[in-house]
Amino acid sequence: MDSSKSKDISELIFNRIKEKQVELKASYEASKQQIGFFYIDDLLPEDLAKQCFDVFPKPSEMRCLKSIREYKYVSAQMNKHDTLLEEVLYAFQDSKIVNLIGEICNINSLYADESLYAGGLSQMAKDNFLNPHLDNSHDAERERWRVLNLLYYVTPDWTTENGGHLELWPNGPKKEPMVIESKFNRLAVMATHDTSWHSVNQVLVDKSRCCISNYYFSDEPLKVTDKFHVTKFRGRPEDTFTNLVLDLDASLRMLVRKVFKKGIRKNPHVYKKED
């Protein structure tokens, strides 16, 4: 990775967010009693954002996650892919950007995650989906709280009709979601806590929705009610059987974590860098 190029990209991101800081802070403040979020369009120069899409790995070069919970392709092993993607991803970890987003969201201790635990690249092709879920509350070592999810979308001409959009469930997964479209060159930032249910609706077209994602962590949870939890999935409101299965799944995984604090096996979705 060219660290100087990543620094140049972080400068572009910083300046764009700084330009809209007042509006973004207002958006987050207005929504934080349920699920705090904001989004910003035209984050990077269009040519650079388009180049990210052009060099995005094929699904066959990524890890497929397919179950009743989700169906998508992911990768955190950034050295296997075009260096531009790693440069853009780590640009979001520049301390200036982390601190600026911390100001917008009023979070004092905020840390990027160099290991990309559950972050990195994601791709959703036709029929892919991500059921309503709560993200794992902590980092891999259970030392810091996961508090923000940053999603940068890079597929050109991605429309409402395509599906594959971020859904927030501010009134819980039994109610109706609000949709944040996965528009090209859009950065969406959302809070993660014990009621921040979110999902991605099914992709309906023979195209791929590509995303570069980061998580930020903190010394403290966003809500005083937050307690440790594993990633918890549900079906959609009408999926009664799926809900029963996924409730049992979450309960069993929580039971395991009460016995084995860090789980039986390490989550493989981290960036294993070469020495």
N, C-alpha and C positions, 0 to 999 in steps of 0.2 A: 504494500500500500504506500502511495506517495503522500506522506503526512503534510507536505506543503500544499498539495492540491486539496486535501481534505480541509485544511485551514482556510483556503480560499472559498471553498463551498460553505463552510460554517459561517464565514463572513457574510455571504449572500443570504443565508437563512436568517442569521441574526438581524441583519438590516431590514429584511422583509417583516419579521415578527415585530421588531421595534417600531416600525412604521405603523403597525396596526395595534400596538400594545393596549391602548385605552379601550378600543372596541372589544378586543379579545378578553380583557379583564372583566368588562361588563357582561359579556356572554357567560363567562365562567361563574361570576358572582350570581347571576340570575338563575343558574341551574344547579348550583352546588348543594342545595338542600335535598336534592334527589340524586342526580348523577351529574356532577360538574363536568362541563365539556366546552370546547370551542373548536372552531376550524378556520383555516385560512387558505384561500385559493391563490394560484399563481405563485407558489412558494419560491421556485427556482426559475431561471430563464427557460423558456419553453424548449429550446434545443437541447439543453442539458437534461431536462426531465424526460424528453423523448429518447435521448441516448440511454438513459437508465432502463427504459422499457426494451430498447433494441438489444441490449446485452443481458437481459434477464435470462436465467437458466431455463431450460426446458423442464417440464414436469419429470421426465425420466432422469434428470440430474438432481432431483430433490427427493426428500423422504415423503412417502405417501402415508397420511394418517387417515384411515378409513374405518369407521365404526358407527354405532348408533349415535354417538356424540357428535361426530364431525366427519367431514370428507374434504381434505385439502392437501396441499403439498408445501413442505417447509424445508428450510435449510439455515443452519447457523455457521456452517463450515465455510466461511467467506473466502478463504484462500483457494477454494475450488472453482470460484466464479470470477468473472471479470472484475478487475481491481476498482473500477468506477463504483460498483455497488458497495464495496467495503468503504471507499472514501466518503460516499454520501451517508452511509449508515453511521459511521463514526463521527461525521461532522455534527450530528445531533448530540454527540457526547461532549462537545466543546464546553468548557466550564461557563463561558459567556452565555451560551444558549440555555444550559441547565439553570443558571441563576436567573436569567430573564423569564423563563417559564415558571420558575419558583416564585418570582415576583407577581406574575399574572395570576397564579393560583394560590398565592399567599401561603406557600409552603417553605418553611425556613431551612430545614435540612433536606437537601435533595441531591441524589447521586445517580449518575449514569451507571450502566452495567457493562463493563468491558467484556465479560464472559458471554454476553448475549443470552442469558438464561431465558428460554422461551421466546426470545426475540429473533431478529435476523430477517430472512426473506420468507414471504408466504405467497402462494399462488393458488387461485381457485378457478378451475376450468368448468366446463359444462357439467351440471348436476351436482357440483360441489356445494357444501353448506357448512355452517357452524351453528349448532343449536344454542339456545339461550344458556348462559353460564356465568358463574362468578370466577374470576381468576384466582389462582393460588395466592394466598395472602402475603407470602414472604419470598425471600430469595432462597437460593439452594441450601444455604447454611442456616436458615431460619434466624438470621441476625437482623435483617432489615425488612421493613414493610414495603410491599409493592403498592405504589400510590398513583402512578400515572402511566398510561398507555399511549404511545405516539405512533400513529399510523400514517405513512406517506404513500399515496397512491400514484402510480406512474403509467397506467394503461390509457393511451390516448382515446378520445371519443367514447368513453364509457358512459352509457346512458341509463336513465331510470329503468327502461324496459329490459336491460340486460340482467337485472338482479345482481347479486353479489355485493349488496350494500350493507354498511354497518347499521345495526339496529340497537337502540337503547331502550330499556324497559323501565322507565322511571317509577312506574306504579307496580312493579313486579312482573314476573313472567306469566301471570294468569290474565293480565290486562293487555292493552294494545301497545305496540312499540312505536317509537318515533324513529324515522329513518334519516340517516346522514349519508348522502350519496358518496360513492367511492369515485369521485370525479378526478380526472387527470390533473396532476400537479397540485393536489389538495393535501394538506396536513390536518389530520383530526387528532385532537388530544382529549382524552377522557380520564376521569378519576376512576380508580379501582378501590373498592371497599366492600363491606359485607352486604350491600344492597345494590351494587352497580351491575345489575344483570345486563348482558349485551350478547349480540349474536350477529351472524351474517346470513342474509336470506339467500336462497338457492340461486346459483348462476343458471340462467335460462338460455344462453346462447353459446355457440361453439367458438368461444374466445376465452382468454384468461385475464382475470383481474389480478394484477401484480401489486405487491405492497412491500415496503421497507419499514420494519417496525423496531421500536425501542421501548423498553420499560425503564422508568425511573423509580428509585427506591428512597425510603426515608427512615430516620431513626424512630419516628412515631407514626402511628396509623392516622388516617384522615378523620376517623370518627372514634369517639370514646367507646362506642359499642363494638368496635372491631375485635374479633378474636381470631386465633389461628384457624385456617381452614384450607383444605385441598381444593383444587379446581372442582367446582360443582356444576354439573349439567342438568338441564331439564329439557323436556320436549316442548313443542309449541302448545299453546293453551288447549287446542283440540286433541292433542296426542296423549290420551289417558294412559295407554299401555306403556308408551315410551317414558312417561313421567314415573310410573311405578318402577320400571327397570332402572332408570337413572337415579332415582332416590335411593334404591338399594345399593347401587354401585357407589354412590358418594358415601353412604354410611359405612360400607365395608372398607373403603379406602381411608376414611377418618379413623376407623378402629385400628387399622394397621399403623397409622401414624402416631397413635397414642402409645403403641408398644415400641415402634421403631421411629424415633423422632425425625430422622432424615429419610425415612422410607426404606424399603427393602433394597431398591436399586437406585442409582443416580439417574436423574433425567438425562437422556442422551443429547437433548437439544441444548447444547452449549458449544461455544467456539473452542475447539481443541487446537490451540496454537502450537506450532513447531518450536522447539527450543532453539 
